Amino acid sequence: MTAPEKTARDPHLWAPQRKVEDLDWFREKYAAERDKRLPNTGADTFQAIDFEGKFASFDADPHASPRTVPPVTADLDMLVIGAGFMGISAGIELKKAGVTNFKILDVAADFGGTWYWNRYPGVRCDVESYVYLPYLEETGYIPTERYTRGSEIFAYCQSLGEQFGLYDHALFQTRVTDMEWDEDTARWMVRTDGGDLFRARFVSTQSGQFSRPQLPSIPGIEKFTGHSFHTSRWDYEYTGGDSAGDLDKLRDKRVAVIGTGATGVQAIPQLAEYAKSLVVFQRTPTQIAPRENAPTDIEWFKSLPAGWHGVRRASFDKCAMDRATADCDIDDGWIKFAKYQLGAIYEAGGAEPTLEQFMDAMERSDYEWNEMLRDRVDSIVTDPAKAERLKSYYRTMCKRPGFSDDFLPAFNKESVDVVDTATTPVDRITEKGIVVGDHEYEVDLIVYATGFQQGRTWTDKAGYDVTGCNGNRLSKKFADGASTYHGFLSEDFPNLFFLGFLQSTQVSNIANLIDHQARHMVYMVEKSLTDGIRTIEPTPEAEAGWNQTILEHAEMRRDWNMTCTPGQYNNEGRLDDKRSTLVGGLYGPGYEYFDLLRQWREDDKLDGIAVTR
């Protein structure tokens, strides 16, 4: 396999300067790189950090003391489990609908969800803040930067809680332990680790989508006698500094990082700047494009017309995720790639390309784009061996893209190295460090940038089971994958809403999905309360029909997913394991799903829903 001849290119240019001709070379190269990373362990590539057990200390909240609030007993119209963007949006939309008898629970000590937990140095949103942050028009808030810091997003979550009066409804540092349906009262009996008992007419939950951390399945993690933590539970007492950096306590420390996903890309430059030495253990490189961050142009922001936020969000999703012809002036890394592919499609077949022309243009332009990004690695990283290890060989969106201006330069420091664990996997962790092959890397600190639980069942991630009608348990029903109608409701579990990626859609901007789901759920709650509806749940036919739709869409993407390097989007290469919320089938693209929900609400018939009064 001979690599295509390369020509010099300006690393700061986005558009590839040369066309790809030899598709077979790229297909073979990508397949070889994928196969190196296919241990076929699926979800077992990682191990869970449970609320109780030997790794429970990795889940401890470094930001708050234990709860002191006495047990609460209450009858509620609605209980919202989770106080991230989903819980915040649900609370705001409930209040808009005139529903005020509700509670919002969270294991964290404040609003924020992902942004409460993720306070690692360098953390930012990777979708521009003008489309990511919700309710910008209603609050009048102006993000300080195009890609704003995590600390600002967390503060914004708190401000939403204040502005919309959600703190009066919140109960923090509280974990659900049991949920059981009481048929006589048509209420969910929800118990918590704080001794609370809630009798709720409706319950919504996202339960741990991006807050339940995980560790790699490497033997010996518990044997390490140095210091270690997960990035979502960053220990600034040990490192010094804060999310802006200044990790001054690492000056004499030898540090290891396991993982180079979206979190690792942001945290590694900070660790490289301050640590005495840094070793990065990487299985699969992340595709790194320029960040192109900048302060917000206040005058531009103030000039935006009424309704701009919804329009901007919709056009971003439509262009970024579907290669649809959409007016989109965002011009960030997501959209630049999408527009490059659109140009290739038009060049191949004009306004109405054949399917063959479309697929060929998509594949060819993807290879060209990644060639440009690999050349960018060569232009920045001066050590050829390090540069080669940092190049990604997989189709774009096999893994969430990375955007950074300081990640690649960090590897030019002599004190920073990267170890390719796809070639030589980590064998074990010892009292002193990490063993790869016949070499032991002795370190003082191990940072696990290994993401969040996706490949387990819903109940495993949530940490509690749900008992529905006639004693049916959710752990049994969802044992081999979720079963819902539109991703919201499941038969035999009335008035219980599942939110997040569960049988919903694929989007880059998760916050937009959250807003659409919150509005859709509150529509059903408000209609039930207004029309005297006792219970809602899917009909067997409606749920089966949605499951079939999900299956068909998953099958359409199967061949493409099988070409991908193992990761959370294809459940580490195990597509037949439907437990993962990201593999159990996504009804894409996003705007089609949102249109379907909107039309369903406008019909106002509760089509597919079994109702009791």
C-alpha positions as CSV (number, residue, x, y, z in Angstrom):
1,M,0.0,0.0,0.0
2,T,1.8,3.1,-1.2
3,A,0.7,6.5,0.2
4,P,-0.5,9.1,-2.3
5,E,2.1,11.7,-3.1
6,K,1.8,14.8,-0.9
7,T,2.3,18.4,-1.8
8,A,3.1,21.3,0.5
9,R,0.0,23.1,1.8
10,D,-0.7,26.0,4.0
11,P,-1.8,24.5,7.3
12,H,-4.0,27.6,8.1
13,L,-6.1,27.0,5.0
14,W,-9.3,25.1,5.5
15,A,-10.0,23.9,2.0
16,P,-7.9,21.0,0.6
17,Q,-5.6,22.1,-2.2
18,R,-5.5,18.7,-4.0
19,K,-8.1,16.2,-5.1
20,V,-8.0,12.6,-3.9
21,E,-7.8,10.1,-6.7
22,D,-6.8,6.7,-5.2
23,L,-9.9,5.8,-3.1
24,D,-8.7,2.2,-2.6
25,W,-5.5,3.4,-0.7
26,F,-7.6,5.4,1.8
27,R,-10.1,2.6,2.2
28,E,-7.4,0.1,2.9
29,K,-5.5,2.4,5.3
30,Y,-8.6,3.3,7.2
31,A,-9.6,-0.3,7.5
32,A,-6.1,-1.3,8.8
33,E,-6.2,1.5,11.4
34,R,-9.7,0.4,12.5
35,D,-8.7,-3.2,12.8
36,K,-5.8,-2.4,15.1
37,R,-8.4,-1.0,17.5
38,L,-10.9,-3.8,17.4
39,P,-10.5,-6.0,20.5
40,N,-14.3,-6.7,20.2
41,T,-14.8,-5.9,23.8
42,G,-17.6,-3.5,23.1
43,A,-18.9,-1.8,26.3
44,D,-16.4,-3.9,28.3
45,T,-13.6,-1.6,27.0
46,F,-14.6,0.5,30.0
47,Q,-15.8,-0.2,33.5
48,A,-18.4,1.7,35.3
49,I,-17.9,3.9,38.3
50,D,-20.9,2.9,40.4
51,F,-22.4,4.9,43.3
52,E,-21.1,2.2,45.6
53,G,-18.2,-0.1,45.2
54,K,-14.4,-0.1,44.8
55,F,-14.3,2.8,42.4
56,A,-17.0,5.0,44.1
57,S,-14.3,7.4,45.3
58,F,-13.8,8.5,41.6
59,D,-17.4,9.7,41.7
60,A,-17.1,11.8,44.8
61,D,-18.2,15.5,44.4
62,P,-15.1,17.7,44.9
63,H,-17.3,20.8,45.0
64,A,-19.7,20.3,47.8
65,S,-20.2,18.7,51.3
66,P,-22.8,16.1,51.8
67,R,-26.5,17.0,51.9
68,T,-27.9,18.4,55.2
69,V,-31.5,19.0,54.1
70,P,-34.0,16.8,56.0
71,P,-36.1,14.2,54.2
72,V,-38.9,15.7,52.1
73,T,-42.4,14.1,51.4
74,A,-44.5,15.7,48.7
75,D,-47.3,15.2,46.2
76,L,-46.3,16.6,42.8
77,D,-47.7,17.1,39.4
78,M,-44.2,16.5,38.0
79,L,-40.8,15.3,39.2
80,V,-37.9,16.2,37.0
81,I,-34.8,14.1,37.5
82,G,-31.7,15.9,36.4
83,A,-30.8,19.6,36.7
84,G,-28.6,20.1,33.7
85,F,-29.9,21.9,30.5
86,M,-32.6,19.2,30.3
87,G,-33.9,19.9,33.8
88,I,-33.6,23.6,33.4
89,S,-35.5,23.6,30.1
90,A,-38.2,21.4,31.6
91,G,-38.6,23.7,34.5
92,I,-38.8,26.8,32.4
93,E,-41.3,25.2,30.0
94,L,-43.4,23.9,32.8
95,K,-43.7,27.3,34.3
96,K,-44.6,28.8,30.9
97,A,-47.4,26.3,30.8
98,G,-48.6,27.3,34.2
99,V,-47.5,24.1,35.9
100,T,-45.8,25.1,39.2
101,N,-46.2,22.0,41.4
102,F,-42.9,20.3,40.4
103,K,-39.5,19.4,41.8
104,I,-36.1,19.1,40.1
105,L,-33.7,16.6,41.6
106,D,-30.0,16.1,41.0
107,V,-27.1,14.3,42.6
108,A,-25.0,17.5,42.0
109,A,-25.2,20.4,44.4
110,D,-26.4,23.0,41.8
111,F,-27.8,23.4,38.4
112,G,-25.6,22.7,35.4
113,G,-25.4,19.0,34.8
114,T,-22.5,18.4,32.5
115,W,-21.2,21.9,33.2
116,Y,-21.4,21.4,37.0
117,W,-19.2,18.3,36.8
118,N,-16.9,19.2,34.0
119,R,-14.6,21.9,35.4
120,Y,-11.3,20.5,34.1
121,P,-8.8,23.1,32.9
122,G,-9.4,24.4,29.4
123,V,-13.1,23.2,29.2
124,R,-15.2,25.0,26.7
125,C,-18.2,24.3,24.4
126,D,-17.2,23.0,21.0
127,V,-20.3,24.3,19.3
128,E,-20.4,28.1,19.2
129,S,-22.1,29.5,22.2
130,Y,-24.6,31.5,20.2
131,V,-26.3,28.3,19.1
132,Y,-25.4,26.2,22.1
133,L,-26.7,28.2,25.0
134,P,-30.5,28.1,25.4
135,Y,-32.9,31.0,26.0
136,L,-30.4,33.7,24.9
137,E,-33.2,35.9,23.4
138,E,-35.4,35.6,26.5
139,T,-32.6,36.4,29.0
140,G,-30.8,39.0,26.9
141,Y,-27.5,37.3,27.8
142,I,-24.5,37.9,25.6
143,P,-21.8,35.2,25.7
144,T,-18.3,36.7,26.1
145,E,-16.7,34.5,23.5
146,R,-17.6,32.5,20.4
147,Y,-16.7,29.3,22.3
148,T,-17.1,30.3,25.9
149,R,-15.5,28.7,28.9
150,G,-17.2,26.0,31.0
151,S,-17.1,28.3,34.0
152,E,-19.2,30.8,32.2
153,I,-21.7,28.2,31.0
154,F,-22.0,26.9,34.6
155,A,-22.7,30.5,35.8
156,Y,-25.2,30.9,33.0
157,C,-27.0,27.7,34.2
158,Q,-27.2,29.2,37.7
159,S,-28.5,32.5,36.3
160,L,-31.3,30.6,34.4
161,G,-32.2,29.0,37.7
162,E,-32.4,32.4,39.4
163,Q,-34.1,34.2,36.6
164,F,-36.9,31.6,36.2
165,G,-37.3,30.9,39.9
166,L,-36.1,27.3,39.6
167,Y,-34.2,27.2,42.8
168,D,-37.5,27.2,44.7
169,H,-38.2,23.9,43.0
170,A,-34.8,22.3,43.3
171,L,-33.5,19.5,45.6
172,F,-29.8,18.9,45.1
173,Q,-27.4,16.2,46.3
174,T,-30.2,13.8,46.0
175,R,-30.1,10.5,44.1
176,V,-33.2,8.4,43.2
177,T,-32.9,4.9,44.5
178,D,-36.3,3.4,43.6
179,M,-39.4,4.2,41.5
180,E,-42.6,2.3,41.5
181,W,-46.0,2.9,39.8
182,D,-49.0,2.9,42.1
183,E,-52.0,2.0,40.0
184,D,-54.6,3.0,42.6
185,T,-53.5,6.6,42.7
186,A,-51.9,6.8,39.3
187,R,-48.7,8.1,40.8
188,W,-45.1,7.3,40.7
189,M,-43.7,6.6,44.2
190,V,-40.1,7.9,44.0
191,R,-37.6,7.3,46.9
192,T,-34.2,8.8,47.3
193,D,-31.0,8.3,49.2
194,G,-31.9,11.3,51.3
195,G,-35.0,9.5,52.7
196,D,-37.4,11.5,50.5
197,L,-40.7,10.2,49.1
198,F,-42.3,11.9,46.2
199,R,-45.7,10.9,44.8
200,A,-45.5,12.3,41.3
201,R,-48.2,12.2,38.6
202,F,-45.5,12.6,35.9
203,V,-41.8,12.0,36.0
204,S,-39.1,12.9,33.5
205,T,-35.5,11.6,33.5
206,Q,-32.3,11.8,31.6
207,S,-30.3,10.0,34.4
208,G,-26.6,10.1,33.7
209,Q,-26.3,10.7,30.0
210,F,-23.2,12.8,30.4
211,S,-22.5,12.7,34.1
212,R,-21.8,9.1,35.0
213,P,-18.0,8.8,34.5
214,Q,-16.3,5.6,33.5
215,L,-12.8,4.1,33.7
216,P,-10.8,2.0,31.3
217,S,-10.9,-1.7,31.8
218,I,-7.2,-1.8,32.7
219,P,-6.2,-4.2,35.5
220,G,-4.7,-2.6,38.6
221,I,-6.4,0.8,38.8
222,E,-7.0,0.4,42.5
223,K,-3.3,-0.6,43.1
224,F,-1.9,2.8,42.1
225,T,-0.4,4.5,45.2
226,G,0.0,7.9,43.5
227,H,-2.9,10.3,42.9
228,S,-5.6,9.8,40.3
229,F,-9.0,11.2,39.3
230,H,-11.5,11.4,36.4
231,T,-11.6,14.6,34.5
232,S,-15.2,15.2,35.5
233,R,-14.2,15.2,39.2
234,W,-11.0,17.3,38.8
235,D,-9.0,17.7,42.0
236,Y,-7.7,21.3,42.1
237,E,-6.5,20.7,45.7
238,Y,-3.8,18.5,44.1
239,T,-3.1,20.3,40.8
240,G,-3.6,23.9,41.9
241,G,-5.3,26.5,39.7
242,D,-8.8,26.4,38.3
243,S,-10.5,25.8,35.0
244,A,-8.6,28.7,33.5
245,G,-5.3,27.0,34.2
246,D,-2.4,27.9,36.5
247,L,-1.9,24.3,37.7
248,D,1.1,25.4,39.7
249,K,1.2,22.4,42.0
250,L,2.2,20.2,39.1
251,R,5.6,21.8,38.5
252,D,7.4,18.8,40.1
253,K,4.9,16.1,39.1
254,R,5.1,13.4,36.5
255,V,1.6,13.2,35.0
256,A,-0.2,10.6,32.8
257,V,-3.4,11.2,30.9
258,I,-5.4,8.3,29.5
259,G,-7.7,9.4,26.7
260,T,-7.6,11.9,23.9
261,G,-11.3,12.5,23.1
262,A,-13.0,15.8,23.3
263,T,-12.1,16.3,27.0
264,G,-8.5,15.2,26.6
265,V,-8.0,17.6,23.7
266,Q,-9.0,20.5,26.0
267,A,-7.2,19.4,29.2
268,I,-3.9,18.1,27.8
269,P,-2.5,21.6,26.8
270,Q,-3.0,22.8,30.3
271,L,-1.3,19.8,31.8
272,A,1.6,20.0,29.3
273,E,2.2,23.6,30.3
274,Y,2.6,23.0,34.0
275,A,3.6,19.4,34.6
276,K,7.2,18.4,35.0
277,S,6.5,15.7,32.4
278,L,3.4,14.4,30.7
279,V,2.7,11.1,29.0
280,V,-0.5,10.9,26.9
281,F,-1.9,7.4,26.4
282,Q,-3.9,7.4,23.2
283,R,-5.8,4.6,21.5
284,T,-7.4,6.7,18.7
285,P,-6.3,10.2,17.7
286,T,-8.9,12.9,17.6
287,Q,-9.3,14.8,14.3
288,I,-8.0,18.3,15.2
289,A,-9.2,21.4,13.3
290,P,-8.5,25.0,14.3
291,R,-10.6,26.5,17.1
292,E,-11.0,30.0,15.6
293,N,-12.3,31.5,18.9
294,A,-12.8,35.2,19.4
295,P,-14.5,37.7,21.7
296,T,-18.1,38.4,20.9
297,D,-18.7,41.4,18.7
298,I,-21.3,43.1,21.0
299,E,-22.6,45.4,18.2
300,W,-23.1,42.4,15.9
301,F,-24.9,40.5,18.6
302,K,-27.2,43.4,19.5
303,S,-28.1,43.8,15.8
304,L,-29.5,40.3,15.4
305,P,-33.2,40.4,14.5
306,A,-36.0,39.0,16.7
307,G,-36.2,35.2,16.3
308,W,-32.6,34.9,15.3
309,H,-31.7,32.2,17.9
310,G,-34.2,29.6,16.7
311,V,-33.3,30.3,13.0
312,R,-29.5,30.1,13.7
313,R,-29.9,26.8,15.7
314,A,-32.1,25.2,13.0
315,S,-29.8,26.2,10.1
316,F,-26.7,24.9,12.0
317,D,-28.3,21.5,12.6
318,K,-29.6,21.3,9.0
319,C,-26.3,22.1,7.4
320,A,-24.0,20.4,9.9
321,M,-25.8,17.0,10.1
322,D,-27.6,16.5,6.8
323,R,-25.5,18.2,4.1
324,A,-28.8,20.0,3.2
325,T,-28.9,23.2,1.3
326,A,-29.4,25.7,4.1
327,D,-28.4,29.3,4.6
328,C,-25.9,29.2,7.4
329,D,-23.5,32.0,8.2
330,I,-21.9,30.4,11.2
331,D,-18.8,29.3,9.2
332,D,-17.2,27.3,12.0
333,G,-15.4,23.9,11.7
334,W,-18.6,21.9,11.6
335,I,-20.1,24.0,8.9
336,K,-16.9,24.4,6.9
337,F,-16.7,20.7,6.5
338,A,-20.4,20.4,5.6
339,K,-20.1,23.1,3.0
340,Y,-17.0,21.5,1.5
341,Q,-18.9,18.3,1.1
342,L,-21.8,20.2,-0.4
343,G,-19.5,21.7,-2.9
344,A,-18.1,18.3,-3.8
345,I,-21.6,16.9,-4.3
346,Y,-22.6,19.8,-6.7
347,E,-19.3,19.4,-8.6
348,A,-20.0,15.7,-9.1
349,G,-23.7,15.8,-10.1
350,G,-25.1,19.3,-10.0
351,A,-28.3,20.1,-8.2
352,E,-29.7,16.5,-8.6
353,P,-26.8,14.1,-8.3
354,T,-27.4,10.4,-8.6
355,L,-27.0,8.3,-5.4
356,E,-23.7,7.0,-6.8
357,Q,-22.4,10.5,-7.4
358,F,-23.6,11.6,-4.0
359,M,-21.9,8.7,-2.1
360,D,-18.7,9.0,-4.1
361,A,-18.5,12.8,-3.5
362,M,-19.1,12.3,0.2
363,E,-16.4,9.7,0.5
364,R,-13.9,11.5,-1.7
365,S,-14.3,14.9,0.0
366,D,-14.1,13.3,3.5
367,Y,-10.7,11.9,2.5
368,E,-9.5,15.2,1.1
369,W,-10.6,17.1,4.3
370,N,-8.8,14.7,6.5
371,E,-5.7,14.8,4.4
372,M,-5.6,18.5,5.0
373,L,-5.9,18.0,8.7
374,R,-3.2,15.4,8.7
375,D,-0.9,17.8,6.8
376,R,-1.7,20.4,9.5
377,V,-0.3,18.0,12.1
378,D,2.9,17.7,10.1
379,S,3.2,21.5,9.8
380,I,2.8,22.0,13.6
381,V,4.3,19.0,15.4
382,T,8.1,19.1,14.8
383,D,8.8,15.5,15.9
384,P,7.8,13.2,12.9
385,A,7.2,10.2,15.2
386,K,4.9,12.2,17.5
387,A,3.2,13.7,14.5
388,E,2.4,10.3,12.9
389,R,0.9,9.1,16.2
390,L,-1.4,12.2,16.3
391,K,-2.9,11.7,12.8
392,S,-6.4,10.3,12.6
393,Y,-7.5,7.8,9.9
394,Y,-11.2,7.5,9.9
395,R,-14.2,9.2,8.4
396,T,-15.3,12.4,9.9
397,M,-18.0,11.9,12.6
398,C,-16.8,8.4,13.4
399,K,-15.6,10.2,16.5
400,R,-16.6,13.7,17.7
401,P,-14.3,16.2,16.0
402,G,-11.9,18.3,18.0
403,F,-11.2,22.0,17.7
404,S,-8.0,23.4,19.2
405,D,-5.2,25.8,18.6
406,D,-3.0,24.6,21.5
407,F,-3.4,20.8,21.5
408,L,-0.9,20.0,18.7
409,P,1.7,22.6,19.8
410,A,1.7,21.0,23.3
411,F,3.5,18.0,21.8
412,N,6.5,20.1,20.7
413,K,7.6,20.2,24.4
414,E,10.3,17.7,25.1
415,S,8.5,16.9,28.4
416,V,5.4,15.7,26.6
417,D,5.1,12.3,24.9
418,V,2.3,10.3,23.3
419,V,2.0,6.5,23.5
420,D,0.0,4.6,20.9
421,T,-1.9,2.0,22.8
422,A,-3.6,0.7,19.7
423,T,-0.2,-0.8,18.7
424,T,0.9,-1.8,22.2
425,P,-2.1,-1.8,24.6
426,V,-1.7,-0.8,28.3
427,D,-1.0,-4.0,30.1
428,R,-1.7,-3.0,33.7
429,I,-1.5,-0.3,36.2
430,T,0.9,-0.8,39.1
431,E,1.7,0.9,42.4
432,K,4.1,3.2,40.6
433,G,2.6,3.8,37.2
434,I,1.4,2.4,33.8
435,V,2.9,-0.6,32.0
436,V,2.9,-0.8,28.2
437,G,4.8,-3.7,26.7
438,D,8.0,-4.1,28.7
439,H,8.2,-0.5,29.8
440,E,6.7,1.0,33.0
441,Y,6.0,4.7,33.0
442,E,6.4,5.8,36.6
443,V,4.1,8.8,37.4
444,D,2.8,10.8,40.3
445,L,-0.7,11.5,38.9
446,I,-3.0,9.6,36.5
447,V,-5.8,11.6,34.9
448,Y,-8.6,9.5,33.3
449,A,-10.1,11.4,30.4
450,T,-12.2,8.4,29.5
451,G,-15.7,9.9,29.1
452,F,-19.1,8.8,30.3
453,Q,-21.1,5.6,30.5
454,Q,-22.9,4.8,27.2
455,G,-22.6,1.1,26.7
456,R,-24.6,0.0,29.7
457,T,-28.4,-0.5,30.1
458,W,-30.5,2.5,31.0
459,T,-31.1,1.3,34.6
460,D,-27.4,0.5,35.1
461,K,-26.4,4.1,34.2
462,A,-29.3,5.6,36.2
463,G,-28.4,3.6,39.3
464,Y,-32.0,2.6,40.0
465,D,-34.7,0.4,38.6
466,V,-38.3,1.3,37.7
467,T,-41.3,-0.9,38.5
468,G,-44.2,-0.2,36.2
469,C,-47.6,-1.7,35.6
470,N,-48.2,-5.2,36.9
471,G,-44.7,-5.4,38.4
472,N,-43.0,-5.0,35.1
473,R,-39.4,-3.9,35.6
474,L,-37.6,-1.5,33.3
475,S,-34.3,-3.3,33.8
476,K,-36.0,-6.4,32.1
477,K,-37.7,-4.5,29.3
478,F,-34.6,-2.4,28.4
479,A,-32.1,-5.3,29.0
480,D,-31.3,-5.6,25.4
481,G,-32.0,-2.0,24.4
482,A,-34.6,0.7,24.8
483,S,-38.1,0.4,23.5
484,T,-40.1,3.7,23.3
485,Y,-42.4,5.8,21.2
486,H,-40.6,8.8,19.7
487,G,-38.0,8.3,22.4
488,F,-40.3,9.6,25.1
489,L,-42.7,7.0,26.5
490,S,-42.6,3.2,27.0
491,E,-45.6,0.8,27.3
492,D,-46.3,-0.4,30.9
493,F,-44.5,2.7,32.3
494,P,-47.2,5.4,32.1
495,N,-46.5,9.1,32.6
496,L,-42.7,8.5,32.6
497,F,-40.7,10.5,30.1
498,F,-37.2,9.5,28.9
499,L,-35.1,12.3,27.6
500,G,-31.8,12.6,25.8
501,F,-30.4,10.4,23.0
502,L,-32.6,7.5,23.8
503,Q,-34.2,6.5,20.4
504,S,-34.3,10.1,19.4
505,T,-32.0,11.8,16.9
506,Q,-28.4,12.6,16.0
507,V,-27.3,16.2,16.4
508,S,-24.0,18.0,17.0
509,N,-25.8,20.7,19.1
510,I,-27.2,18.6,22.0
511,A,-28.7,21.7,23.7
512,N,-31.0,22.2,20.7
513,L,-32.3,18.6,21.0
514,I,-32.9,19.2,24.7
515,D,-35.0,22.3,24.1
516,H,-37.2,20.5,21.5
517,Q,-37.7,17.5,23.9
518,A,-38.6,19.7,26.8
519,R,-41.3,21.5,24.8
520,H,-42.7,18.3,23.5
521,M,-42.8,16.7,26.9
522,V,-44.5,19.7,28.5
523,Y,-47.1,19.8,25.7
524,M,-48.1,16.2,26.8
525,V,-48.1,17.1,30.5
526,E,-50.1,20.3,30.0
527,K,-52.7,18.5,27.8
528,S,-53.1,15.8,30.3
529,L,-53.6,18.2,33.2
530,T,-56.0,20.4,31.2
531,D,-58.0,17.6,29.7
532,G,-58.3,15.5,32.8
533,I,-56.2,12.7,31.4
534,R,-55.1,10.2,34.1
535,T,-52.4,8.3,32.3
536,I,-50.6,8.3,28.9
537,E,-48.5,5.5,27.5
538,P,-47.8,4.2,23.9
539,T,-50.0,1.7,22.3
540,P,-48.2,-1.5,21.5
541,E,-48.6,-0.8,17.8
542,A,-47.1,2.7,18.0
543,E,-44.1,1.6,20.1
544,A,-43.5,-1.3,17.8
545,G,-43.7,1.0,14.8
546,W,-41.2,3.4,16.2
547,N,-38.8,0.6,17.1
548,Q,-39.0,-0.6,13.5
549,T,-38.2,2.9,12.3
550,I,-35.2,3.1,14.6
551,L,-34.1,-0.3,13.4
552,E,-34.4,0.7,9.7
553,H,-32.3,3.8,10.3
554,A,-29.7,1.9,12.2
555,E,-29.5,-0.6,9.4
556,M,-29.0,2.1,6.8
557,R,-26.0,3.3,8.8
558,R,-24.6,-0.1,9.7
559,D,-22.1,-0.5,6.8
560,W,-20.8,3.1,7.4
561,N,-20.5,2.5,11.2
562,M,-18.7,-0.8,10.6
563,T,-16.0,1.1,8.7
564,C,-15.5,3.4,11.7
565,T,-12.8,3.2,14.3
566,P,-14.2,1.8,17.6
567,G,-15.8,4.5,19.8
568,Q,-18.9,5.5,21.6
569,Y,-20.8,6.2,18.3
570,N,-20.6,2.5,17.3
571,N,-20.3,1.0,20.8
572,E,-16.7,0.2,20.4
573,G,-17.4,-1.7,17.2
574,R,-20.2,-3.8,18.7
575,L,-23.2,-2.6,16.7
576,D,-25.4,-5.5,17.7
577,D,-25.2,-4.5,21.4
578,K,-28.2,-2.2,21.5
579,R,-27.7,-1.2,25.2
580,S,-25.8,2.0,24.2
581,T,-28.1,5.0,23.8
582,L,-25.9,6.1,20.9
583,V,-26.1,2.8,19.1
584,G,-29.6,1.8,19.8
585,G,-30.7,3.6,16.6
586,L,-30.9,7.3,15.9
587,Y,-33.7,8.8,14.0
588,G,-31.7,11.3,12.0
589,P,-31.3,13.9,10.7
590,G,-32.3,16.2,13.6
591,Y,-34.6,18.6,11.8
592,E,-36.7,15.8,10.4
593,Y,-37.2,14.5,13.9
594,F,-38.1,18.0,15.2
595,D,-40.5,18.5,12.4
596,L,-42.2,15.1,13.2
597,L,-42.6,16.1,16.8
598,R,-44.0,19.6,15.9
599,Q,-46.5,18.1,13.4
600,W,-47.6,15.5,16.0
601,R,-48.3,18.4,18.5
602,E,-50.1,20.5,15.9
603,D,-52.4,17.5,15.0
604,D,-53.3,17.5,18.7
605,K,-54.6,14.0,18.6
606,L,-52.1,12.2,20.9
607,D,-51.7,9.8,18.0
608,G,-50.2,6.5,19.1
609,I,-51.0,7.2,22.8
610,A,-53.3,5.1,25.0
611,V,-55.2,7.4,27.3
612,T,-57.1,6.7,30.5
613,R,-59.2,9.4,32.2
